[in-house]
Amino acid sequence: MNAGQEIEAWLARMAGAEEPPADIVAFNIGLFETATGVTAYLIGARWFDPADDDWACVVNFTPAERYLAVFEDPLVDWETALCETVAAIQRFLDQPQGQASFLGRAEAVTAGFDGGDLHRIR
Protein backbone atom coordinates (compact mmCIF):
# COMPACT_ATOMS: atom_id res chain seq x y z
CA MET A 1 0.00 0.00 0.00
CA ASN A 2 1.43 3.40 -0.91
CA ALA A 3 1.26 6.49 1.30
CA GLY A 4 -1.83 7.90 -0.41
CA GLN A 5 -3.71 4.63 0.01
CA GLU A 6 -2.66 4.47 3.67
CA ILE A 7 -4.05 7.97 4.25
CA GLU A 8 -7.33 7.12 2.53
CA ALA A 9 -7.68 3.91 4.59
CA TRP A 10 -6.89 5.82 7.81
CA LEU A 11 -9.54 8.44 7.05
CA ALA A 12 -12.07 5.71 6.23
CA ARG A 13 -11.35 3.91 9.51
CA MET A 14 -11.83 7.10 11.52
CA ALA A 15 -14.98 8.04 9.63
CA GLY A 16 -16.47 4.63 10.31
CA ALA A 17 -15.34 4.36 13.93
CA GLU A 18 -16.64 7.51 15.57
CA GLU A 19 -18.64 10.66 15.10
CA PRO A 20 -17.27 13.93 16.52
CA PRO A 21 -19.53 16.20 18.56
CA ALA A 22 -22.01 18.20 16.46
CA ASP A 23 -20.29 21.51 17.25
CA ILE A 24 -17.05 20.47 15.48
CA VAL A 25 -17.16 22.30 12.14
CA ALA A 26 -13.61 22.10 10.77
CA PHE A 27 -10.84 19.52 10.58
CA ASN A 28 -7.13 19.73 9.95
CA ILE A 29 -4.84 16.91 8.93
CA GLY A 30 -1.56 18.11 10.34
CA LEU A 31 1.85 16.83 9.34
CA PHE A 32 5.15 16.82 11.19
CA GLU A 33 8.58 15.42 10.52
CA THR A 34 10.06 12.70 12.71
CA ALA A 35 13.43 10.94 12.74
CA THR A 36 11.93 8.22 10.55
CA GLY A 37 9.77 10.25 8.14
CA VAL A 38 6.47 12.15 8.34
CA THR A 39 3.49 11.55 10.60
CA ALA A 40 -0.07 12.78 10.02
CA TYR A 41 -2.68 13.57 12.67
CA LEU A 42 -6.29 14.73 12.71
CA ILE A 43 -7.87 17.41 14.88
CA GLY A 44 -11.29 19.03 14.89
CA ALA A 45 -12.25 22.55 15.94
CA ARG A 46 -15.45 24.35 16.87
CA TRP A 47 -14.62 27.33 14.65
CA PHE A 48 -13.00 28.03 11.32
CA ASP A 49 -11.56 31.22 9.88
CA PRO A 50 -10.21 31.06 6.32
CA ALA A 51 -8.13 34.18 6.98
CA ASP A 52 -6.54 32.91 10.21
CA ASP A 53 -4.88 29.48 10.36
CA ASP A 54 -4.77 29.71 14.17
CA TRP A 55 -8.16 27.98 14.29
CA ALA A 56 -6.25 24.71 13.72
CA CYS A 57 -4.26 25.28 16.95
CA VAL A 58 -7.42 25.00 19.07
CA VAL A 59 -8.04 21.27 19.46
CA ASN A 60 -11.64 20.49 20.40
CA PHE A 61 -11.73 16.94 19.03
CA THR A 62 -9.24 14.15 18.42
CA PRO A 63 -10.22 10.70 17.19
CA ALA A 64 -9.07 7.52 18.89
CA GLU A 65 -6.71 6.77 15.98
CA ARG A 66 -5.29 10.29 15.89
CA TYR A 67 -1.85 9.58 14.37
CA LEU A 68 -0.59 7.81 11.25
CA ALA A 69 3.11 7.33 10.51
CA VAL A 70 2.55 7.59 6.79
CA PHE A 71 5.83 8.47 5.10
CA GLU A 72 8.32 6.15 6.77
CA ASP A 73 11.39 7.43 4.96
CA PRO A 74 13.66 9.98 6.67
CA LEU A 75 14.61 11.36 3.24
CA VAL A 76 11.05 12.07 2.07
CA ASP A 77 10.70 15.59 0.73
CA TRP A 78 8.18 17.67 2.71
CA GLU A 79 6.61 19.05 -0.48
CA THR A 80 6.04 15.54 -1.80
CA ALA A 81 4.53 14.45 1.52
CA LEU A 82 2.19 17.45 1.54
CA CYS A 83 1.10 17.02 -2.08
CA GLU A 84 0.43 13.31 -1.64
CA THR A 85 -1.50 13.97 1.58
CA VAL A 86 -3.70 16.65 0.01
CA ALA A 87 -4.38 14.43 -3.02
CA ALA A 88 -5.30 11.46 -0.80
CA ILE A 89 -7.68 13.55 1.29
CA GLN A 90 -9.34 14.88 -1.87
CA ARG A 91 -9.73 11.35 -3.26
CA PHE A 92 -11.32 10.25 0.03
CA LEU A 93 -13.72 13.22 0.02
CA ASP A 94 -14.68 12.51 -3.61
CA GLN A 95 -15.83 8.97 -2.74
CA PRO A 96 -19.37 8.29 -1.44
CA GLN A 97 -17.99 7.16 1.94
CA GLY A 98 -15.98 10.38 2.24
CA GLN A 99 -18.91 12.57 1.21
CA ALA A 100 -21.11 10.96 3.88
CA SER A 101 -18.43 11.15 6.59
CA PHE A 102 -17.97 13.87 9.17
CA LEU A 103 -15.13 15.18 6.98
CA GLY A 104 -17.45 15.40 3.99
CA ARG A 105 -20.05 17.31 6.01
CA ALA A 106 -17.53 19.72 7.58
CA GLU A 107 -17.41 23.43 6.87
CA ALA A 108 -13.69 23.07 6.14
CA VAL A 109 -11.00 20.41 5.78
CA THR A 110 -7.38 21.50 5.57
CA ALA A 111 -3.92 19.95 5.59
CA GLY A 112 -0.47 21.29 6.27
CA PHE A 113 2.76 20.96 8.16
CA ASP A 114 2.92 22.28 11.71
CA GLY A 115 4.15 25.86 11.53
CA GLY A 116 3.38 26.13 7.80
CA ASP A 117 0.46 27.27 5.70
CA LEU A 118 -2.73 25.26 5.66
CA HIS A 119 -4.11 24.09 2.33
CA ARG A 120 -7.89 24.11 2.18
CA ILE A 121 -9.26 20.98 0.56
CA ARG A 122 -12.90 21.55 1.38
C-alpha positions as CSV (number, residue, x, y, z in Angstrom):
1,M,0.0,0.0,0.0
2,N,1.4,3.4,-0.9
3,A,1.3,6.5,1.3
4,G,-1.8,7.9,-0.4
5,Q,-3.7,4.6,0.0
6,E,-2.7,4.5,3.7
7,I,-4.0,8.0,4.3
8,E,-7.3,7.1,2.5
9,A,-7.7,3.9,4.6
10,W,-6.9,5.8,7.8
11,L,-9.5,8.4,7.0
12,A,-12.1,5.7,6.2
13,R,-11.3,3.9,9.5
14,M,-11.8,7.1,11.5
15,A,-15.0,8.0,9.6
16,G,-16.5,4.6,10.3
17,A,-15.3,4.4,13.9
18,E,-16.6,7.5,15.6
19,E,-18.6,10.7,15.1
20,P,-17.3,13.9,16.5
21,P,-19.5,16.2,18.6
22,A,-22.0,18.2,16.5
23,D,-20.3,21.5,17.2
24,I,-17.1,20.5,15.5
25,V,-17.2,22.3,12.1
26,A,-13.6,22.1,10.8
27,F,-10.8,19.5,10.6
28,N,-7.1,19.7,9.9
29,I,-4.8,16.9,8.9
30,G,-1.6,18.1,10.3
31,L,1.9,16.8,9.3
32,F,5.1,16.8,11.2
33,E,8.6,15.4,10.5
34,T,10.1,12.7,12.7
35,A,13.4,10.9,12.7
36,T,11.9,8.2,10.5
37,G,9.8,10.2,8.1
38,V,6.5,12.2,8.3
39,T,3.5,11.6,10.6
40,A,-0.1,12.8,10.0
41,Y,-2.7,13.6,12.7
42,L,-6.3,14.7,12.7
43,I,-7.9,17.4,14.9
44,G,-11.3,19.0,14.9
45,A,-12.2,22.5,15.9
46,R,-15.4,24.4,16.9
47,W,-14.6,27.3,14.7
48,F,-13.0,28.0,11.3
49,D,-11.6,31.2,9.9
50,P,-10.2,31.1,6.3
51,A,-8.1,34.2,7.0
52,D,-6.5,32.9,10.2
53,D,-4.9,29.5,10.4
54,D,-4.8,29.7,14.2
55,W,-8.2,28.0,14.3
56,A,-6.3,24.7,13.7
57,C,-4.3,25.3,16.9
58,V,-7.4,25.0,19.1
59,V,-8.0,21.3,19.5
60,N,-11.6,20.5,20.4
61,F,-11.7,16.9,19.0
62,T,-9.2,14.2,18.4
63,P,-10.2,10.7,17.2
64,A,-9.1,7.5,18.9
65,E,-6.7,6.8,16.0
66,R,-5.3,10.3,15.9
67,Y,-1.8,9.6,14.4
68,L,-0.6,7.8,11.2
69,A,3.1,7.3,10.5
70,V,2.5,7.6,6.8
71,F,5.8,8.5,5.1
72,E,8.3,6.1,6.8
73,D,11.4,7.4,5.0
74,P,13.7,10.0,6.7
75,L,14.6,11.4,3.2
76,V,11.1,12.1,2.1
77,D,10.7,15.6,0.7
78,W,8.2,17.7,2.7
79,E,6.6,19.1,-0.5
80,T,6.0,15.5,-1.8
81,A,4.5,14.5,1.5
82,L,2.2,17.5,1.5
83,C,1.1,17.0,-2.1
84,E,0.4,13.3,-1.6
85,T,-1.5,14.0,1.6
86,V,-3.7,16.7,0.0
87,A,-4.4,14.4,-3.0
88,A,-5.3,11.5,-0.8
89,I,-7.7,13.6,1.3
90,Q,-9.3,14.9,-1.9
91,R,-9.7,11.3,-3.3
92,F,-11.3,10.3,0.0
93,L,-13.7,13.2,0.0
94,D,-14.7,12.5,-3.6
95,Q,-15.8,9.0,-2.7
96,P,-19.4,8.3,-1.4
97,Q,-18.0,7.2,1.9
98,G,-16.0,10.4,2.2
99,Q,-18.9,12.6,1.2
100,A,-21.1,11.0,3.9
101,S,-18.4,11.1,6.6
102,F,-18.0,13.9,9.2
103,L,-15.1,15.2,7.0
104,G,-17.4,15.4,4.0
105,R,-20.0,17.3,6.0
106,A,-17.5,19.7,7.6
107,E,-17.4,23.4,6.9
108,A,-13.7,23.1,6.1
109,V,-11.0,20.4,5.8
110,T,-7.4,21.5,5.6
111,A,-3.9,20.0,5.6
112,G,-0.5,21.3,6.3
113,F,2.8,21.0,8.2
114,D,2.9,22.3,11.7
115,G,4.2,25.9,11.5
116,G,3.4,26.1,7.8
117,D,0.5,27.3,5.7
118,L,-2.7,25.3,5.7
119,H,-4.1,24.1,2.3
120,R,-7.9,24.1,2.2
121,I,-9.3,21.0,0.6
122,R,-12.9,21.5,1.4
